[in-house]
Amino acid sequence: MEVFIFQKIDYDVILVSPYEFIKSFVYDFSHNLENDIRRLNLTHHIANLESVSVYMAKMMLHDEIFTQYK
């Protein structure tokens, strides 16, 4: 199925860094659940989630297991 999708989009795939993915995901999550986040006072938890996620992504990029190529 994945091969079919890649053929349909002509292998035109944009490479995104983990940092960009995390920032986009947290922004989208915060935007879609803005009312619930404010109601439950979770704003500081979302900021911490973003910081820890970026830190973990950076640490994973330094690990040889995650930087190997086939």
ABEGO torsion letter per residue (X at the ends): XAAAAAAAAGGBBBBBBAAAAAAAAAAAAAAAAAAAAAAAGAAAAAAAAAAAAAAAAAAAAABAAAABBX
